[in-house]
Amino acid sequence: MTPVKKTTKKAAETTAAAKTTTTAKKAAETTAEAPKKVVRKTVRKTVAKKAAETKTAVYVEFFGKQISTAAIVEQIKNQNSDKKIETLDVYVKPEENAAYYVINGEGSDSYRIDL
């Protein structure tokens, strides 16, 4: 017969604690080593289509003459190059063969262009 070893209560608790710690460590290692599941979310981006800009040209015809409004605006800007133009209002009067304008809400009799 083999001699039976008597274990004390304290030794049994230490052994149980060691087994629990070892099991917890293995579980932690297994969890750390396991590949993590990657969740990818697909986000749909909606791109607003830009409306094609329409190029326009406006012409005023009178008494056999033709002048574009862009040319009138260009003349006004050239005459008033020293001013910062934020707003520009143009009034074409074909019967007077002239265009009057208002810059930044201010106008005068001298704000006139002969067409």
Backbone torsions as a table, in degrees:
resi	resn	phi	psi	omega
1	MET	NA	147.8	179.0
2	THR	-95.3	142.8	-178.9
3	PRO	-68.9	138.0	179.1
4	VAL	-89.0	129.3	-178.3
5	LYS	-90.4	128.2	178.7
6	LYS	-88.5	131.0	177.4
7	THR	-107.7	144.7	178.4
8	THR	-87.0	165.4	-179.8
9	LYS	-61.9	-39.0	-178.7
10	LYS	-66.6	-41.4	179.1
11	ALA	-64.4	-38.4	179.3
12	ALA	-65.5	-40.4	179.2
13	GLU	-66.0	-40.9	178.9
14	THR	-63.3	-42.5	179.1
15	THR	-64.9	-42.7	179.6
16	ALA	-64.5	-40.4	179.4
17	ALA	-65.9	-38.4	179.4
18	ALA	-66.0	-40.1	178.3
19	LYS	-65.0	-40.5	179.8
20	THR	-65.6	-42.8	179.2
21	THR	-64.0	-43.5	179.6
22	THR	-64.1	-41.8	178.6
23	THR	-64.3	-41.8	179.2
24	ALA	-64.7	-40.2	179.4
25	LYS	-65.0	-42.3	179.3
26	LYS	-64.0	-40.1	179.2
27	ALA	-64.8	-39.9	179.3
28	ALA	-67.1	-40.7	178.8
29	GLU	-65.7	-41.5	179.6
30	THR	-62.9	-43.3	179.7
31	THR	-65.7	-40.5	-178.9
32	ALA	-69.4	-34.7	-177.4
33	GLU	-81.4	-23.8	-178.0
34	ALA	-65.1	136.9	179.4
35	PRO	-65.6	134.7	-179.7
36	LYS	-79.0	140.7	179.5
37	LYS	-76.9	123.2	-178.2
38	VAL	-93.4	125.1	178.4
39	VAL	-105.7	120.3	179.0
40	ARG	-113.0	131.7	178.1
41	LYS	-102.8	134.1	177.9
42	THR	-94.3	123.5	179.7
43	VAL	-111.3	123.4	178.7
44	ARG	-91.6	126.9	178.7
45	LYS	-102.4	128.6	175.7
46	THR	-101.7	123.8	-178.8
47	VAL	-101.4	122.3	178.5
48	ALA	-72.0	129.9	178.4
49	LYS	-76.7	130.7	178.1
50	LYS	-76.3	134.4	176.5
51	ALA	-72.1	136.1	179.6
52	ALA	-65.5	127.3	179.7
53	GLU	-74.2	133.4	179.9
54	THR	-91.8	125.8	176.1
55	LYS	-83.0	128.3	-178.9
56	THR	-124.6	153.4	174.1
57	ALA	-139.0	130.1	-179.1
58	VAL	-114.2	130.1	-179.7
59	TYR	-121.2	144.4	174.8
60	VAL	-111.0	124.8	179.1
61	GLU	-114.5	131.9	179.1
62	PHE	-160.3	145.0	177.7
63	PHE	45.0	40.1	178.1
64	GLY	78.6	6.1	178.7
65	LYS	-106.8	158.8	174.9
66	GLN	-140.2	129.4	178.5
67	ILE	-139.6	140.3	179.8
68	SER	-88.0	149.4	179.1
69	THR	-67.5	-29.3	177.5
70	ALA	-64.5	-36.9	177.9
71	ALA	-66.7	-38.3	178.3
72	ILE	-64.1	-45.9	179.8
73	VAL	-63.1	-39.6	179.1
74	GLU	-63.2	-41.4	177.4
75	GLN	-62.6	-41.4	180.0
76	ILE	-63.4	-44.0	179.8
77	LYS	-64.4	-37.9	178.1
78	ASN	-66.3	-40.2	179.4
79	GLN	-69.8	-27.5	-175.9
80	ASN	-118.7	42.4	-177.2
81	SER	-67.7	-20.3	-180.0
82	ASP	-80.0	-13.1	-178.0
83	LYS	-101.2	146.9	172.8
84	LYS	-86.6	113.9	-176.0
85	ILE	-95.3	112.5	176.0
86	GLU	-96.2	-42.2	176.2
87	THR	-130.2	145.0	-179.6
88	LEU	-140.2	121.3	176.4
89	ASP	-114.6	129.4	-177.1
90	VAL	-120.8	133.6	178.3
91	TYR	-122.1	114.7	-178.7
92	VAL	-94.2	126.2	177.4
93	LYS	-119.5	92.4	-177.2
94	PRO	-61.5	-33.4	-179.1
95	GLU	-65.6	-23.0	176.7
96	GLU	-101.2	-2.3	-178.4
97	ASN	57.3	42.5	-175.5
98	ALA	-148.4	164.4	172.9
99	ALA	-131.0	132.2	177.8
100	TYR	-107.1	151.9	-178.0
101	TYR	-142.8	159.4	178.4
102	VAL	-128.6	126.5	-179.9
103	ILE	-109.4	124.9	177.8
104	ASN	51.7	36.9	178.1
105	GLY	82.0	0.9	179.7
106	GLU	-113.8	132.6	178.1
107	GLY	-137.0	164.0	175.7
108	SER	-155.3	174.6	179.0
109	ASP	-67.6	-23.1	-179.1
110	SER	-80.2	-9.4	178.6
111	TYR	-84.4	76.0	-175.9
112	ARG	-142.1	143.0	175.3
113	ILE	-124.7	127.8	175.0
114	ASP	-80.5	131.2	-178.3
115	LEU	-92.0	NA	NA
